[in-house]
Amino acid sequence: METISWQDFAKVELRIGTIIAVDDFPQARKPAYKLQVDFGSDIGVKKSSAQITTLYSKEQLLGRQVLAVVNFPPKQIGPIQSECLVTGFAREDGAIVLVGVDSPVPNGAKLG
């Protein structure tokens, strides 16, 4: 494991946002959803693609707060441009478990 400096970590914008829209993403290579995540008035709504269909239905995701990196450059994924990276952990079977919060916090709140 590589050691990083506090300054390196401080560059990563890990923010909380609320999923406000979830759509199927049939063009994705692996099963995925297209998400729209609201990060509050300073950052706004960002799009993302997430391979989280194994553990989460669209209904379970709507209104859920998730932790995401919001300062990566946009990445083209099929027909959509992903603007943030929603974070999660892979289980042994490969299913992704989302990172979120136990209690609601304001959209756009920064981890730190």
C-alpha positions in Angstrom: 0.0 0.0 0.0 1.3 3.4 -1.0 1.4 6.1 1.7 0.0 9.5 0.7 0.3 12.9 2.4 -2.5 14.8 4.1 -2.3 17.3 1.2 -2.9 14.4 -1.3 -6.0 13.3 0.6 -7.3 16.9 1.0 -7.5 17.2 -2.8 -10.2 14.5 -3.0 -13.6 16.0 -2.7 -15.7 13.3 -1.0 -19.2 14.7 -0.7 -22.6 13.4 0.4 -25.5 13.6 -2.1 -29.0 12.3 -2.4 -30.0 10.1 -5.4 -32.8 11.9 -7.1 -33.2 9.8 -10.3 -32.4 6.2 -11.2 -32.7 4.7 -14.7 -31.8 1.4 -16.3 -28.5 1.5 -18.3 -28.9 -1.3 -20.9 -25.9 0.0 -22.9 -23.5 -0.7 -20.1 -21.1 -3.7 -20.5 -22.1 -4.9 -17.0 -25.5 -4.4 -15.3 -25.6 -0.8 -14.1 -27.9 2.1 -13.3 -27.7 5.7 -14.5 -27.9 7.9 -11.4 -28.5 11.6 -10.8 -27.2 12.7 -7.5 -28.0 16.1 -5.8 -25.0 17.6 -4.0 -26.7 20.8 -3.0 -26.7 24.3 -4.4 -22.9 24.8 -4.5 -22.2 21.6 -6.5 -25.6 20.8 -8.1 -26.8 17.6 -9.6 -24.2 15.2 -11.1 -24.7 12.1 -13.3 -23.0 8.8 -12.6 -23.1 5.2 -13.7 -23.0 2.6 -11.0 -22.8 -1.2 -11.1 -25.0 -1.7 -8.1 -28.0 -3.7 -9.5 -27.2 -6.8 -7.6 -28.1 -5.4 -4.1 -30.2 -2.4 -4.9 -33.5 -1.8 -6.7 -34.3 1.5 -8.3 -36.9 2.1 -5.6 -34.3 1.4 -2.8 -31.9 3.9 -4.3 -34.3 6.9 -4.7 -33.8 9.3 -1.8 -30.7 7.4 -0.5 -27.7 9.5 0.5 -24.3 8.3 -0.9 -20.7 9.3 -0.6 -19.1 10.2 -3.9 -16.0 11.8 -5.4 -17.1 15.0 -7.1 -13.8 16.4 -8.5 -12.7 13.7 -11.0 -12.8 14.8 -14.6 -16.0 13.7 -16.5 -15.7 10.2 -18.0 -17.6 9.0 -21.0 -19.3 5.7 -20.2 -21.3 4.6 -23.3 -23.9 7.3 -24.1 -23.5 9.1 -20.7 -20.8 11.3 -19.3 -20.2 10.3 -15.7 -19.5 13.4 -13.5 -18.9 11.7 -10.1 -17.8 8.4 -8.6 -20.3 6.9 -6.2 -18.3 4.9 -3.6 -18.8 1.4 -2.4 -17.1 -1.8 -1.2 -17.0 -5.1 -3.1 -18.2 -8.1 -1.2 -16.6 -11.5 -1.8 -19.2 -12.3 -4.5 -18.4 -9.0 -6.3 -21.6 -7.2 -5.3 -21.1 -3.6 -4.4 -22.2 -2.2 -1.0 -22.7 1.6 -1.1 -21.0 4.0 1.3 -23.5 6.3 3.0 -24.4 7.8 6.3 -26.4 6.6 9.3 -28.3 9.8 9.7 -29.2 12.5 7.1 -26.7 15.3 6.5 -26.9 18.3 4.2 -26.3 17.5 0.5 -22.8 18.6 -0.4 -21.3 18.0 3.1 -17.6 17.1 2.8 -16.0 14.1 4.4 -13.3 15.3 6.8 
